[in-house]
Amino acid sequence: MDTHKISAWISRQDQIDRYAIPVQRTIAKLFGAEGKAMKNVEQFLHGRWLGHPLHSILVHIPVGAWTLAAIFDLFGRNAATRGAADWAIGIGLVMAIPAMLTGSTDWYPYDNAAVRRIGFVHMCANWAAFILYGISLALRTGNDYFGALFTGSLAFACLLASGYLGGVLVYEKRVGVNHANEPEEEVQLNEFVPVILLANLVENTPVRLQVLENWIVVVKSRSRVFALADKCSHEGGDLSKGTVVAGCLECPWHATQFRLEDGQVVGGPGVFPQPVFDVAIEDGWVMVKAVRAVEPLRSSAPIVNQVSLM
């Protein structure tokens, strides 16, 4: 069975945009409210504080709980297994709320049509599963066990459909994965290589350069020179087409901001830090060495890729 045809068909249904785009705009408006409070909430839901997408962690809890409930319903024939199924459904309902919140937060910035449509159907399948499991739990408390089994089975079917579409988003559409080349994937440079004359750099104007197999972006800012991987870790946008904002390089696609000093994410939907290059100045040339991995978010390791021009 070629399941790709299913996601491809969904991607072509432009009528989904009638509902998906207003939902995205509503979420954007919510997080775009004045003040830093909602922005902090958005970044928390993205998982920036963790350095990893939060949705991928939380989603396993309701999926696991509801799968257990399905097993208990399938093989259980006594009060103990029925009670265990009730508890599993209840836990799944509670934990599905933060899982869906984080998923919606990760999805709304995308303007790619296929991602928008598949993501919206994925979200609808999740909500259908949530509502049906809620009805199933209510029927269980009312001792309508056969009705509970029926709605629970429908809910589990929605859960499986949602899981398939979630897999398409991650494995096929690469939503939520690190798009920046990792250091071990790049050609390593054993010595500093001249890449551009210092005099050719304009303050706060990113420049895209290729060093062997490495596409990098070089920025002169506040009397220093910085070099980062050009491909944005969030969705692969060209950081060289971005803007410098308060010591950060902002991606032009979804406004993820990377600190020039160490590549750490300080704003926007991205969670993965940007690889940085070691930089030196020699005889008026900007010299770039190998890609080095950024330190963890709370690391106090010294920063070595910045160079003073004074």
KAURBEL-V914380 format. One line per field, one symbol per residue. psi: psi as a letter, one per 20 degrees, with the letter a starting at -180 (. if undefined). burial: b if it has 24 or more other ideal C-beta (glycine too) atoms within 12 Angstrom, else e. Layout:
psi: ???
burial: ???
This chain:
psi: pnihhghhghhiniihhhhgghgghggghgijqqrighhhgghghhkhhikqphghghhhghggghggghgghgipjrhghghhggggggghggihghghghghhhhhipjpgggggghghgghhghgggghhggghghghjjmhhhggghhggghghgggggghhhghghgilpjroippqhiirpppirppphqphiipppkoqppqpodjporppppplkrpqprphophgjjqohijaqpoljqoppigjkpppphgjjqpiraiqhpqpqqqqqqppkjqpppbqpqqqrrhjqjqqpjjqpqi.
burial: eeeeeebeebbeeeebbeebeebbeebbeebeeeeeeebeebbebbbbeebbbbbbebbebbbebbbbbbebbeeeeeeeebeebbebbbbbbebbebbbbbbbbbbbbbebebbbbbbbbbbbbbbbbbebbbbbbebbeeeebeebbebbbbbbebbbbbbbbbbbbbeebebbbbbbbebeebeebeeebebbebeebeebebbbbebeebbbbbbbbeebbbbbbbbbbbbbbbbbebebeeebbbbbbbbbbbbbbbbbbbbbbbbbbbbbbbbbbeeeebbbbbbbbbeeeeeeeeeebbbeee
